[in-house]
Amino acid sequence: MRELLKSVSAADLMTGMSSGKNAKDMADYKFWSTQPVPRFDEKAAAQEKPVQEGPIKEVDPDKWSEIDLLDDAELKEVQELLCNHYVEDDEAMFRFNYLNETLNWALKAPGWRKSWHVGVRATKSHKLVAFISGVPVRLNIRDRLVNTAEINFLCVHKKLRSKRLAPVLIMEITRRCNLEGIYQAIYTAGVVLPKPVASCRYFHRALDWEKLYNYRLPERTVTPGLRLMRAEDADQVTSLLERYMKRVKMAQEFNKEEVLHWFLDKETDPKSNKRVVWTYVVEDTNKKITDFFSFYCLESSVIHNASHSSTIRAAYLFYYATESAFETQNDDDEVLKARLNLLKFGPGDGQLHYYLFNYRTADLPSGVDTKNQV
Ligand code: MYA
């Protein structure tokens, strides 16, 4: 052993030229040349100056920040980041403005984990400058049930754009999902990425808009048995939704706890501006729930336009299911489009693409768009 050590001099080790069979030029170590380890070619410095002892690269422990959404101050930081930097339309006229209540609803779904609420903070100011999140979702894809993370709210501060921070966030959330044994994910985006499994167009309908008062709806509904969903409806709604969702090739699976979370807004009055989700059921005379539909409210700020009110509130069609007499006999695209037309919905120019991560399946029929906005 001593012989072997003697035959490899310190100088040899520094140049890497004859330090054993496996040594290569530093540049040929494609991976190791990027890592914080001493280099073979640090020769001159090592001979002239004493070695500077200690870490090679200062890793900033503050860079990653798990966001505690139970802490109102941290929730506010996420809300403010998104309010100023999240998704805008192509003309930069509107930007989504998620309220705290909506973030709590979207990010604290049953099974949520703090470790999947990931922020990046500026080194000195500790200001939150980027965010990405995941919540667990059981996803039926054709005949398989896949445990996934639904990734959402990827956001980078406008001043830090185009610096490849988004890939770093995506890799970090992937690592954190893998740590919990989750290897697949679902996400949506307005941009085209490799490669959508389905794509949908938004349909819009203006309401409560003075200029378009002809679009006003009647004061009363005509469907007998239509009422707001209550907690005691959860069992029936869960099984109705499960049966209805068998019709589609890819859908989230909901248990009762998830139905209560996603469809019932226990805390907020139905007429309150802070309310997130509304669910209506149709109950027949035998107390059977034959239909339900739900929608959530999402505000957008009007950007750079002093003459308009600063926010627009829109309702987004969420989940629905029907087994009643007016159940659609014919679900094909043309019938659905005609119906939307009749109800004064029009196609918008925005599309939403659906993606799966680390899962291959044949393209899903998109049908008519599932995201309808009023
Ligand atoms: S969708 C909402 C996305 N957020 C916004 O649109 C808010 C406003 N925009 C921004 O904050 C930034 O522009 C973002 C990009 C953060 C979007 N999804 O850092 P960069 C690729 C995925 O230099 P920036 C939502 O939240 C782009 O193609 N990738 O760019 C779901 C390029 O890659 P490549 C995107 O503009 C998110 C690279 O990033 C998106 O500063 C699902 C450039 O990086 C996008 N929306 O920042 C995430 N936009 O070179 C994926 C751009 O290849 C999750 N890029 O073209 C995957 C599953 C992970 C978990 C797996 C678990 C197992």
Residues whose N, C-alpha, C, O or C-beta is under 5 A from the ligand:
A	BS01	MYA	H85 Y86 V87 I151 N152 F153 L154 C155 V156 L160 R161 S162 K163 R164 L165 A166 P167 I170 I173 T174 C177 I182 Y183 Q184 A185 Y187 T188 A189 F357
